[in-house]
Amino acid sequence: MSGLQAKDLVALVRSAFPRLPEDRALGILVDVPRDAARDNPDWATRRRMCFDWFAALKERCAEIPLDSVALIAYPDVGSNNADLPAEAVLVETALPDTSERLAAAGRPVSFDEVFRDTQILLAPTEYSTTAPLKVAGKKFGFRAATMPGFGASMIPALRVDYGEVARRVDLLKARLDRAETADIRFAADDGREFAMHFDLRHRSAHASSGRFPDRGTAGNLPSGEAYIVPYEGERDTPSGTAGRLPVQIGDEIVVFTVRANRALEVEGAGAAADAERDHLRREPAYGNLAELGFGVLGDFGLTPVGEILLDEKLGLHIAFGRSEHFGGMVGPGDFSSPAEVIHLDRIYIPATQPRLRVPSLTLGYPDGSSEQVMEDGKYRIF
């Protein structure tokens, strides 16, 4: 599955993590199903890939150069961006099929110990670790590339011109840092039109270009996006994020009514609308608009592979749920349990939401000027 030889892996680590004087150890994080019923073929193949990467990098770690490489396994957390468990296992042998057998596969270790002793982390997991590793990276100073759902189909995204990717991402970040508002028009194939206004005050944008040169940083690999958390109303004034946000789920167009940066109501009579309505009722924090993201990899000829890790980097995306790992206010404590913590991206490109178009996206700046960044789903600024 990996499609990467040992020399490719060494080159990938050296490219993604420019060497820092304190670099000594690399860890590969892998989540193991709690029981067989939770497993799937791609996940099983990815676990074998993780062990292959571990063996290859351990043998050639001096070429990076590093002193050691570890394989760090833990029971799956059940949802994307939920907090990691307190403990993991340092594995030396083949990974077990379920976490019940992890204890016999190696030595138990606390994640605090892992984070203290490991300067570089790769996380090709089933469930995204981006949120918890961003938070822990700031505390412990390690660097991490999160790769949830990584598969062979994503390897072409590791071979694009990341110099040009970084240039485009930086242009978007600079605009988002200045912007106070974003206005998006959506058009459905049935003639309906929708408008969303995003309040971007009091926020700084993030650039995710696939390289991690600074201590304490974590983000996706493959990458290629700039993103920002809409203002969530934690200051004296409420958030101005409001409107009607359409999302195609399956064949349905589900429409969320948004006020003060929260999805509060759901329009639609189908099964998807019912499910979203129930999710908001059970977990109001899920309705938080957590991210406005601008992926650029679609311009490099890449297409969706069915995994959010890559697919969100292809174009415009909007996320619901957890935001504190990006500088927002909604975190795990706002959900009813760790298993319900979620950060879920909806990706607005024809391949993922063919019934919806984005005729325009306009940023508004403090001096009263505005700039149309997207027209008919394409960037106008590159």
C-alpha positions as CSV (number, residue, x, y, z in Angstrom):
1,M,0.0,0.0,0.0
2,S,2.7,2.5,0.9
3,G,4.3,2.8,-2.5
4,L,7.2,4.5,-0.8
5,Q,10.6,3.0,-0.6
6,A,12.9,3.5,2.3
7,K,14.8,6.3,0.5
8,D,11.4,8.0,-0.2
9,L,10.5,7.9,3.4
10,V,13.8,9.4,4.5
11,A,13.4,12.1,1.9
12,L,9.8,12.8,3.0
13,V,10.9,13.2,6.7
14,R,13.8,15.4,5.7
15,S,11.6,17.6,3.5
16,A,8.6,17.9,5.9
17,F,10.8,18.4,9.0
18,P,13.8,20.6,8.3
19,R,16.4,19.6,10.9
20,L,16.5,21.3,14.2
21,P,19.4,20.9,16.7
22,E,17.3,19.1,19.3
23,D,15.9,16.4,16.9
24,R,16.7,12.9,18.2
25,A,13.7,10.7,17.9
26,L,10.8,10.1,15.5
27,G,7.6,8.3,16.4
28,I,4.9,6.8,14.2
29,L,1.5,6.9,15.7
30,V,-1.0,4.2,14.8
31,D,-4.5,3.5,16.2
32,V,-5.7,-0.1,16.6
33,P,-9.4,-1.1,16.5
34,R,-10.9,-1.7,19.9
35,D,-12.7,-4.8,18.4
36,A,-12.8,-6.6,15.1
37,A,-16.2,-5.1,14.2
38,R,-14.8,-1.6,14.0
39,D,-12.0,-2.6,11.5
40,N,-12.0,-2.1,7.8
41,P,-9.7,-3.3,5.0
42,D,-8.0,0.1,4.4
43,W,-7.4,0.5,8.1
44,A,-5.8,-3.0,8.3
45,T,-3.6,-2.3,5.3
46,R,-2.6,1.1,6.8
47,R,-1.5,-0.6,10.0
48,R,0.7,-3.0,8.0
49,M,2.1,0.1,6.2
50,C,2.9,1.7,9.6
51,F,4.9,-1.3,10.6
52,D,6.7,-1.3,7.3
53,W,7.5,2.4,7.7
54,F,8.7,1.8,11.2
55,A,11.1,-1.0,10.1
56,A,12.4,1.0,7.1
57,L,13.0,4.2,9.0
58,K,14.5,2.4,12.0
59,E,17.1,0.8,9.8
60,R,17.9,4.1,8.0
61,C,17.3,6.7,10.7
62,A,20.9,7.8,10.7
63,E,20.4,9.1,7.2
64,I,17.7,11.6,8.4
65,P,19.7,12.0,10.8
66,L,18.0,10.8,14.0
67,D,19.0,8.5,16.9
68,S,15.8,6.4,17.1
69,V,12.4,5.6,15.6
70,A,9.5,4.2,17.6
71,L,6.1,2.7,16.7
72,I,3.5,3.9,19.1
73,A,0.1,2.2,19.1
74,Y,-3.1,2.9,21.0
75,P,-6.7,1.9,21.1
76,D,-8.8,3.9,18.6
77,V,-10.6,6.9,20.0
78,G,-13.7,6.5,17.8
79,S,-14.0,9.9,16.1
80,N,-11.9,12.4,14.3
81,N,-10.0,14.9,16.5
82,A,-11.1,13.4,19.8
83,D,-8.5,13.5,22.6
84,L,-5.9,10.7,22.7
85,P,-5.9,8.2,25.6
86,A,-3.5,8.6,28.5
87,E,-1.4,5.6,27.5
88,A,-0.1,3.9,24.4
89,V,2.3,0.9,23.7
90,L,5.7,1.0,22.2
91,V,5.5,-1.9,19.7
92,E,8.4,-3.8,18.3
93,T,6.6,-6.7,16.7
94,A,3.7,-6.9,14.1
95,L,0.6,-5.0,15.3
96,P,-2.3,-7.0,16.7
97,D,-5.7,-6.9,15.0
98,T,-7.4,-5.4,18.0
99,S,-6.3,-3.3,20.9
100,E,-7.1,-6.1,23.4
101,R,-3.7,-7.6,22.5
102,L,-1.7,-4.5,22.5
103,A,-0.3,-4.9,26.0
104,A,1.4,-8.2,24.9
105,A,3.0,-6.5,21.9
106,G,5.3,-4.1,23.7
107,R,5.9,-1.7,26.6
108,P,3.2,0.6,27.9
109,V,4.1,4.3,27.9
110,S,2.2,7.5,28.7
111,F,1.5,9.9,26.0
112,D,3.2,12.6,28.1
113,E,6.4,10.6,28.0
114,V,6.0,10.1,24.2
115,F,5.5,13.9,23.8
116,R,8.5,14.7,26.0
117,D,10.9,12.3,24.4
118,T,9.9,12.5,20.7
119,Q,10.7,15.5,18.6
120,I,9.0,14.4,15.3
121,L,5.7,12.5,14.9
122,L,4.0,10.9,11.9
123,A,0.4,10.0,12.5
124,P,-1.1,7.8,9.6
125,T,-4.2,6.9,11.7
126,E,-7.8,6.0,11.0
127,Y,-9.1,8.8,13.1
128,S,-7.5,12.2,12.8
129,T,-5.2,13.3,15.5
130,T,-4.7,16.9,14.2
131,A,-6.6,18.6,17.1
132,P,-4.9,16.8,20.1
133,L,-1.5,17.0,18.5
134,K,-1.8,20.7,17.8
135,V,-2.6,21.3,21.4
136,A,0.1,19.0,22.8
137,G,2.7,20.3,20.3
138,K,2.3,23.8,21.7
139,K,2.9,22.4,25.2
140,F,5.7,19.9,24.5
141,G,7.4,21.5,21.5
142,F,7.4,18.5,19.1
143,R,6.5,18.7,15.4
144,A,3.8,16.4,13.9
145,A,2.4,15.5,10.5
146,T,-1.0,14.1,10.8
147,M,-2.1,11.7,8.0
148,P,-5.6,10.4,8.8
149,G,-6.8,7.9,6.3
150,F,-3.5,7.9,4.4
151,G,-3.4,5.5,1.5
152,A,-1.5,4.8,-1.7
153,S,-3.9,7.0,-3.7
154,M,-2.5,10.0,-1.8
155,I,1.1,9.5,-2.8
156,P,0.9,11.8,-5.9
157,A,0.0,14.6,-3.5
158,L,3.4,14.2,-1.8
159,R,5.1,14.8,-5.2
160,V,3.6,18.2,-6.2
161,D,5.6,21.4,-6.3
162,Y,5.3,22.4,-2.6
163,G,7.2,25.6,-3.3
164,E,4.3,26.8,-5.5
165,V,1.8,25.3,-3.0
166,A,3.4,27.4,-0.2
167,R,3.3,30.5,-2.4
168,R,-0.4,30.2,-3.0
169,V,-1.2,29.3,0.6
170,D,0.8,32.3,1.8
171,L,-1.2,34.6,-0.5
172,L,-4.5,33.3,0.9
173,K,-3.3,33.5,4.5
174,A,-2.3,37.2,4.0
175,R,-5.7,38.0,2.7
176,L,-7.5,36.1,5.5
177,D,-5.4,37.8,8.1
178,R,-6.6,41.2,6.8
179,A,-10.2,40.2,6.2
180,E,-13.0,41.0,8.6
181,T,-15.7,39.2,6.6
182,A,-16.2,36.6,3.9
183,D,-19.4,36.4,1.9
184,I,-20.2,33.2,-0.1
185,R,-23.0,32.7,-2.6
186,F,-24.0,29.1,-3.3
187,A,-26.2,27.8,-6.1
188,A,-28.0,24.5,-6.2
189,D,-28.9,22.5,-9.3
190,D,-32.6,23.0,-8.6
191,G,-32.3,26.8,-9.0
192,R,-32.1,27.7,-5.3
193,E,-29.5,30.2,-4.1
194,F,-28.1,30.6,-0.7
195,A,-25.8,33.1,1.0
196,M,-23.5,32.9,4.0
197,H,-21.8,35.8,5.8
198,F,-18.7,34.8,7.9
199,D,-17.4,37.1,10.7
200,L,-13.6,36.8,10.6
201,R,-12.8,39.5,13.2
202,H,-10.3,38.8,16.0
203,R,-8.7,35.9,14.3
204,S,-5.5,35.0,12.6
205,A,-5.3,32.6,9.6
206,H,-3.2,29.5,9.4
207,A,-1.0,28.3,6.5
208,S,-0.6,24.6,6.0
209,S,1.9,24.0,3.2
210,G,3.2,20.5,4.1
211,R,6.4,21.7,5.9
212,F,6.9,22.0,9.6
213,P,10.1,24.0,10.2
214,D,9.1,25.4,13.7
215,R,8.9,23.7,17.0
216,G,5.5,23.1,18.5
217,T,3.6,22.9,15.1
218,A,1.4,20.1,13.8
219,G,-0.7,19.8,10.7
220,N,-1.8,17.6,7.8
221,L,0.4,15.9,5.3
222,P,-0.3,15.9,2.3
223,S,-1.2,19.6,2.7
224,G,-2.0,22.7,0.8
225,E,-4.5,25.1,2.4
226,A,-5.0,28.3,4.3
227,Y,-7.8,28.4,6.9
228,I,-9.3,30.5,9.6
229,V,-11.7,30.0,12.5
230,P,-14.7,32.4,12.2
231,Y,-15.2,34.6,15.3
232,E,-17.3,32.7,17.8
233,G,-18.6,35.6,19.9
234,E,-16.4,35.2,23.0
235,R,-15.8,38.9,23.2
236,D,-18.2,41.7,24.0
237,T,-20.0,41.5,20.6
238,P,-21.8,38.5,19.2
239,S,-20.5,36.8,16.1
240,G,-22.0,38.1,12.9
241,T,-21.6,34.7,11.1
242,A,-25.1,34.0,9.7
243,G,-27.0,32.8,6.7
244,R,-28.2,29.6,5.1
245,L,-25.5,27.0,4.5
246,P,-26.2,24.2,2.0
247,V,-24.4,20.9,2.2
248,Q,-24.9,18.0,-0.2
249,I,-25.0,14.8,1.9
250,G,-25.5,11.8,-0.4
251,D,-28.0,12.9,-3.0
252,E,-29.7,15.4,-0.6
253,I,-29.1,19.1,-0.2
254,V,-29.4,19.8,3.5
255,V,-29.6,23.5,4.5
256,F,-28.5,24.8,7.8
257,T,-29.8,28.0,9.2
258,V,-26.9,29.7,10.9
259,R,-27.0,32.5,13.5
260,A,-24.1,33.8,15.6
261,N,-21.8,31.2,14.1
262,R,-24.0,28.3,15.1
263,A,-26.1,26.0,12.9
264,L,-29.4,26.0,14.7
265,E,-31.9,24.6,12.3
266,V,-32.0,22.1,9.4
267,E,-34.1,22.3,6.3
268,G,-34.9,19.1,4.5
269,A,-37.2,16.1,4.7
270,G,-34.9,13.3,3.8
271,A,-32.8,10.9,5.9
272,A,-29.7,13.0,5.8
273,A,-31.6,16.1,7.1
274,D,-33.1,14.0,9.8
275,A,-29.7,12.7,10.8
276,E,-28.2,16.2,10.9
277,R,-31.2,17.5,12.9
278,D,-30.7,14.7,15.4
279,H,-26.9,15.4,15.6
280,L,-27.5,19.0,16.4
281,R,-30.1,18.2,19.0
282,R,-27.7,15.7,20.8
283,E,-24.6,17.8,20.4
284,P,-25.1,21.5,20.0
285,A,-21.4,22.0,19.8
286,Y,-21.4,20.2,16.5
287,G,-23.2,23.2,15.0
288,N,-20.3,25.5,15.6
289,L,-18.8,26.7,12.4
290,A,-15.2,25.8,13.2
291,E,-13.2,26.5,10.0
292,L,-13.4,28.4,6.7
293,G,-10.7,26.7,4.6
294,F,-9.1,27.3,1.2
295,G,-7.4,24.3,-0.4
296,V,-5.2,24.7,-3.4
297,L,-4.2,21.2,-4.5
298,G,-7.1,20.9,-7.0
299,D,-5.2,23.3,-9.3
300,F,-2.3,20.8,-9.5
301,G,-4.5,18.1,-11.1
302,L,-5.2,16.1,-8.0
303,T,-8.7,14.6,-7.5
304,P,-10.6,13.3,-4.5
305,V,-9.7,9.9,-3.0
306,G,-12.5,9.7,-0.5
307,E,-10.4,10.7,2.5
308,I,-10.8,14.2,4.0
309,L,-7.0,14.4,4.7
310,L,-6.5,15.0,1.0
311,D,-9.9,16.0,-0.3
312,E,-10.3,19.1,1.8
313,K,-7.0,20.4,0.4
314,L,-8.6,20.5,-3.1
315,G,-10.7,23.6,-2.7
316,L,-13.1,25.5,-0.5
317,H,-14.3,23.7,2.7
318,I,-16.3,24.6,5.8
319,A,-16.0,22.6,9.0
320,F,-18.4,22.0,11.9
321,G,-17.5,21.3,15.5
322,R,-14.3,21.5,17.4
323,S,-12.2,24.7,16.8
324,E,-9.9,25.3,19.8
325,H,-7.0,23.5,18.1
326,F,-7.1,26.2,15.4
327,G,-7.4,29.1,17.8
328,G,-11.1,29.0,18.4
329,M,-13.2,28.5,21.5
330,V,-15.0,25.1,21.1
331,G,-13.2,22.1,22.5
332,P,-13.7,18.6,23.9
333,G,-15.4,19.9,27.0
334,D,-18.3,21.4,25.0
335,F,-19.3,17.9,23.8
336,S,-21.2,15.3,25.8
337,S,-18.4,12.7,25.8
338,P,-15.0,12.2,24.2
339,A,-16.5,9.9,21.6
340,E,-18.8,12.7,20.4
341,V,-16.0,15.2,19.8
342,I,-15.8,16.0,16.1
343,H,-14.3,18.4,13.5
344,L,-16.0,17.6,10.2
345,D,-15.2,19.3,6.9
346,R,-17.7,19.8,4.1
347,I,-15.8,20.2,0.8
348,Y,-17.3,22.4,-2.0
349,I,-15.9,21.0,-5.2
350,P,-17.9,19.4,-8.0
351,A,-16.5,15.9,-7.3
352,T,-17.7,15.9,-3.7
353,Q,-20.8,18.1,-3.9
354,P,-21.9,18.0,-7.5
355,R,-25.3,19.5,-6.9
356,L,-23.8,22.7,-5.5
357,R,-21.8,25.5,-7.0
358,V,-19.9,28.5,-5.5
359,P,-20.6,31.5,-7.9
360,S,-18.6,33.9,-5.7
361,L,-16.6,34.3,-2.5
362,T,-15.7,37.8,-1.5
363,L,-13.5,39.0,1.4
364,G,-14.2,42.3,3.1
365,Y,-11.3,44.4,4.6
366,P,-11.3,46.9,7.4
367,D,-10.9,49.9,5.1
368,G,-14.2,49.1,3.5
369,S,-12.7,47.6,0.3
370,S,-13.6,44.1,-0.9
371,E,-12.0,41.5,-3.1
372,Q,-13.6,38.6,-5.0
373,V,-11.3,35.7,-4.3
374,M,-13.3,33.0,-6.0
375,E,-15.6,33.0,-9.1
376,D,-17.5,29.9,-10.2
377,G,-15.4,27.8,-7.8
378,K,-12.1,29.0,-9.1
379,Y,-9.5,31.2,-7.5
380,R,-9.0,34.6,-9.1
381,I,-5.8,35.6,-7.2
382,F,-3.2,33.3,-8.5
